[in-house]
Amino acid sequence: MTFRMTARVHGRLDAEFTVAPGETVAVLGPNGAGKSTLLAAAAGLVKPHGGSIRLGDKVLFAHDGGRQHWVPPHLRGVALLAQEALLFPHLSVLDNVAFAPRSAGEPRARSRETARRWLAEVDALDLAGRRPGQLSGGQAQRVAVARALAADPELLLLDEPMAALDIHAAPQLRRVLKRVLARRSALIVTHDVLDALMLADRIVVLEKGRIVEEGPVREVLGRPRSAFAAGLAGLNLLTGTVTPDGLLVSGPGAAGGQAVSGTPDGEALAGEPGVAAFPPSAVSVFLELPHGSPRNCLPVAITELEPHAGRIRVHAGELAADITPAASAELGLEPGTQVFFVVKSAEVQLYGA
Ligand SMILES: Nc1ncnc2c1ncn2[C@@H]1O[C@H](COP(=O)(O)OP(=O)(O)OP(=O)(O)O)[C@@H](O)[C@H]1O
């Protein structure tokens, strides 16, 4: 069943999107972008000031002039999984998971049977007799997933479910989620591009409460149009106006006002807004302007140097180059050094914004 949401929460959110039946949508964006507000509005924990929220034929929220329609959280058919498992401490794991089917009227024995099925689904059947206080963070979170699913929600909402886990527990939960989210309608807020890659069909990028980019995961990461998505994809991104030969970079950034040539992909029309994307590994760093070859030479000032996967990542504002430690030492690079970032036109992907 399709989930449709148009929600305005003053100063926090102004967004419209849908989740198709069986689709998992990852919501990404910088801190304070409004991701949690979006989930809270879907769950019924925050009341929008305008818009409408529908799950199939059911109207969960509507604000039409003076009249308001509002369905409380427990009647929405949605389940919210938070960063913390929030299990009932006085109940066993089994009874935590049996809680929703029991509340929905299933007899005790049947509700426990349902709970066992969901615990098996999240690889936690062996934990059935424990109390929440006897679980690790990862175990508790898997039980919380089972508890959410046992309520048979039509839409599952996940708010950074891996955020509070250590690096060993996160991969196991991610594998469990990959299994249970398949063919299930879900919205997952995350900071981690791996979650989007492994769990989602589509990405929505939020910035300052608004959607700046959305599309299939592969498309957004392969051809990002927003600075945030480019960062997720590990690409340098320049925005500007498409020219017959490339892109005239706009803005006050490191390459603002410069012309960049690249390889258009058919959609880039001269005069229209466009972007140029290239990986830091395609950028060479020179102290002097190199001669000859048809390359882009961007004069920039280094802002920061950091180790990155066995190389040195050289930052110049929003641009980055990856070079070997030997090359960095030989060039004597440090913050403030004026250099040229050089990238071959063939390595620069150009497309419409
Ligand atoms: N209860 C609240 N009342 C008023 N404003 C709030 C409330 N909670 C959050 N905000 C503000 O709303 C905006 C969006 O916050 P939100 O928590 O939704 O962002 P987020 O994308 O989830 O951020 P993060 O990634 O840091 O969790 C922020 O400016 C925040 O300060």
Ligand as a Chemical Component Dictionary entry (heavy atoms), coordinates in Angstrom:
data_LIG
# 
_chem_comp.id                   LIG 
_chem_comp.type                 NON-POLYMER 
_chem_comp.pdbx_formal_charge   0 
_chem_comp.three_letter_code    LIG 
# 
loop_
_chem_comp_atom.comp_id 
_chem_comp_atom.atom_id 
_chem_comp_atom.alt_atom_id 
_chem_comp_atom.type_symbol 
_chem_comp_atom.charge 
_chem_comp_atom.model_Cartn_x 
_chem_comp_atom.model_Cartn_y 
_chem_comp_atom.model_Cartn_z 
_chem_comp_atom.pdbx_ordinal 
LIG N1  N1  N 0 11.051 19.322 19.588 1  
LIG C1  C1  C 0 11.523 20.284 18.776 2  
LIG N2  N2  N 0 11.000 21.524 18.810 3  
LIG C2  C2  C 0 11.453 22.492 18.000 4  
LIG N3  N3  N 0 12.441 22.336 17.112 5  
LIG C3  C3  C 0 13.015 21.126 17.053 6  
LIG C4  C4  C 0 12.591 20.019 17.861 7  
LIG N4  N4  N 0 13.336 18.936 17.558 8  
LIG C5  C5  C 0 14.179 19.335 16.592 9  
LIG N5  N5  N 0 14.006 20.642 16.282 10 
LIG C6  C6  C 0 14.709 21.418 15.235 11 
LIG O1  O1  O 0 14.192 20.997 13.995 12 
LIG C7  C7  C 0 15.238 20.890 13.020 13 
LIG C8  C8  C 0 15.288 19.477 12.473 14 
LIG O2  O2  O 0 15.694 18.582 13.503 15 
LIG P1  P1  P 0 15.721 17.010 13.322 16 
LIG O3  O3  O 0 16.066 16.405 14.646 17 
LIG O4  O4  O 0 14.483 16.570 12.648 18 
LIG O5  O5  O 0 16.944 16.840 12.315 19 
LIG P2  P2  P 0 17.776 15.533 11.942 20 
LIG O6  O6  O 0 17.994 15.620 10.483 21 
LIG O7  O7  O 0 17.083 14.335 12.463 22 
LIG O8  O8  O 0 19.119 15.790 12.713 23 
LIG P3  P3  P 0 20.200 14.742 13.310 24 
LIG O9  O9  O 0 20.818 14.078 12.132 25 
LIG O10 O10 O 0 21.137 15.656 14.035 26 
LIG O11 O11 O 0 19.426 13.819 14.201 27 
LIG C9  C9  C 0 16.511 21.311 13.728 28 
LIG O12 O12 O 0 16.733 22.664 13.425 29 
LIG C10 C10 C 0 16.187 21.111 15.195 30 
LIG O13 O13 O 0 16.929 22.017 15.979 31 
# 
loop_
_chem_comp_bond.comp_id 
_chem_comp_bond.atom_id_1 
_chem_comp_bond.atom_id_2 
_chem_comp_bond.value_order 
_chem_comp_bond.pdbx_ordinal 
LIG N1  C1  SING 1  
LIG C1  N2  SING 2  
LIG C1  C4  DOUB 3  
LIG N2  C2  DOUB 4  
LIG C2  N3  SING 5  
LIG N3  C3  DOUB 6  
LIG C3  C4  SING 7  
LIG C3  N5  SING 8  
LIG C4  N4  SING 9  
LIG N4  C5  DOUB 10 
LIG C5  N5  SING 11 
LIG N5  C6  SING 12 
LIG C6  O1  SING 13 
LIG C6  C10 SING 14 
LIG O1  C7  SING 15 
LIG C7  C8  SING 16 
LIG C7  C9  SING 17 
LIG C8  O2  SING 18 
LIG O2  P1  SING 19 
LIG P1  O3  DOUB 20 
LIG P1  O4  SING 21 
LIG P1  O5  SING 22 
LIG O5  P2  SING 23 
LIG P2  O6  DOUB 24 
LIG P2  O7  SING 25 
LIG P2  O8  SING 26 
LIG O8  P3  SING 27 
LIG P3  O9  DOUB 28 
LIG P3  O10 SING 29 
LIG P3  O11 SING 30 
LIG C9  O12 SING 31 
LIG C9  C10 SING 32 
LIG C10 O13 SING 33 
# 
